[in-house]
Amino acid sequence: MDKRKTWRTQEQELVARWNSAVARHQDVMREIAMAGGDATSEALVHKADSARAEMDAVRRQVARLKVEFNSGKRY
């Protein structure tokens, strides 16, 4: 049962990271849209790229957890 609690905590942290990254990405994309396509600053592009990178990292972590689950190492 202790492992299940740990795994559930990990899954909840992943969901929180995902939601945070998606919210940051949406905010930055909204800022870029408001500023106009040509007036996009380097800082906004960097913020969008970092949010996208965080989303990709979470996706990879979810894929690892799915492999563990399907192989029987989880639950």
Secondary structure, DSSP 8 states (H G I E B T S, - for coil): -HHHHHHHHHHHHHHHHHHHHHHHHHHHHHHHHHH-STT--HHHHHHHHHHHHHHHHHHHHHHHHHHHHHHTS--
